[in-house]
Amino acid sequence: MFNDEAIIRFQTIIDKIEDIEAIIARHGAITRALGDFEGQPALLMLLVAIAEQFHKLKNCCYEELIRHFDENDIKGIYDIRVFIAHDYDGVNLAIIERVIREKIPQLKATAEQIISLAL
């Protein structure tokens, strides 16, 4: 069920989420970070990087691990990646803020649970 590649990918997801948390802490709030000329692109690219890790997990036959996550959350992170990649200037920052506030903590908690099961 678990191997080093899967654990590394889940740890990478956690690391990217902790980078998001650090950027927000540095700016004092999600809205301030998203309004900053450096904070906004950094947060968006971290969301893309998280989606890429989930995509790699799915493509590397780790479907059973992906099932630990809410299916809608995984679809949502993929959709955000597509919006950021294909319409960067048209990204709705209110949606990004809601995802960071409500969904990212859940993704982190689930990834941490998976890693703790593997160790």
C-alpha positions in Angstrom: 0.0 0.0 0.0 2.8 2.4 0.9 6.1 2.9 -0.6 8.8 5.5 -0.5 7.5 7.4 -3.6 4.0 7.8 -2.1 5.3 8.9 1.2 7.6 11.4 -0.5 4.7 12.8 -2.5 2.5 13.2 0.6 5.3 14.8 2.4 5.8 17.2 -0.5 2.1 18.1 -0.3 2.5 18.8 3.4 5.6 20.9 2.8 3.8 23.0 0.1 0.9 23.6 2.5 3.3 24.7 5.2 4.8 27.1 2.7 1.3 28.5 2.1 0.9 28.8 5.9 4.3 30.6 6.2 3.4 33.1 3.4 0.0 33.8 5.1 1.7 34.3 8.5 4.3 36.7 7.0 1.5 38.8 5.5 -0.8 38.5 8.5 -3.9 37.2 6.6 -4.9 35.3 3.5 -6.4 38.3 1.9 -3.2 40.4 2.4 -1.1 37.6 1.0 -3.4 37.3 -2.1 -3.2 41.1 -2.5 0.5 41.2 -2.5 2.5 41.3 -5.7 4.8 38.5 -4.4 2.4 36.7 -2.2 -0.3 36.1 -4.7 1.9 34.3 -7.4 3.6 32.3 -4.7 0.3 31.0 -3.3 -1.1 30.2 -6.7 2.0 28.3 -7.7 2.0 26.3 -4.5 -1.6 25.3 -5.2 -0.5 24.2 -8.7 2.3 22.2 -7.1 0.0 20.5 -4.7 -2.4 19.6 -7.5 0.6 18.2 -9.5 1.5 15.9 -6.6 -2.0 14.5 -6.4 -2.0 14.0 -10.2 1.3 12.1 -9.9 -0.1 10.0 -7.1 -3.2 9.2 -9.1 -1.1 8.3 -12.2 1.3 6.1 -10.2 -1.4 3.6 -9.1 -2.0 5.1 -5.7 -5.8 5.3 -6.1 -6.3 3.5 -2.8 -4.4 6.3 -1.0 -6.2 9.1 -2.9 -9.5 7.6 -1.7 -8.6 8.8 1.8 -9.4 12.4 0.5 -12.8 13.8 -0.3 -13.4 13.2 -4.0 -14.7 16.8 -4.4 -11.6 18.2 -2.8 -9.4 16.4 -5.2 -11.5 17.5 -8.2 -11.5 21.0 -6.8 -7.7 21.2 -6.5 -7.3 19.9 -10.1 -9.9 22.5 -11.3 -8.0 25.3 -9.5 -4.7 24.1 -11.2 -6.5 24.3 -14.6 -7.8 27.8 -13.9 -4.5 29.1 -12.7 -2.6 27.5 -15.6 -5.0 28.6 -18.3 -6.5 31.9 -17.1 -4.0 33.2 -14.6 -5.2 36.8 -14.7 -8.9 35.7 -14.5 -8.5 33.6 -11.3 -11.2 34.5 -8.8 -9.2 35.3 -5.6 -12.3 34.9 -3.4 -12.4 31.2 -4.4 -8.7 30.8 -3.8 -9.1 32.4 -0.4 -12.0 30.0 0.5 -9.9 27.0 -0.7 -6.9 28.1 1.3 -9.1 28.8 4.4 -11.4 25.7 4.3 -9.9 23.0 2.1 -6.1 23.2 2.4 -6.1 22.4 6.2 -8.2 19.3 5.5 -5.9 18.1 2.8 -2.9 18.6 5.2 -4.6 16.7 8.0 -5.4 13.8 5.7 -1.9 13.7 4.2 -0.4 13.7 7.7 -2.7 10.8 8.7 -1.6 8.8 5.7 2.1 9.4 6.5 1.5 8.4 10.2 -0.1 5.1 9.0 2.9 4.4 6.8 5.5 4.9 9.6 
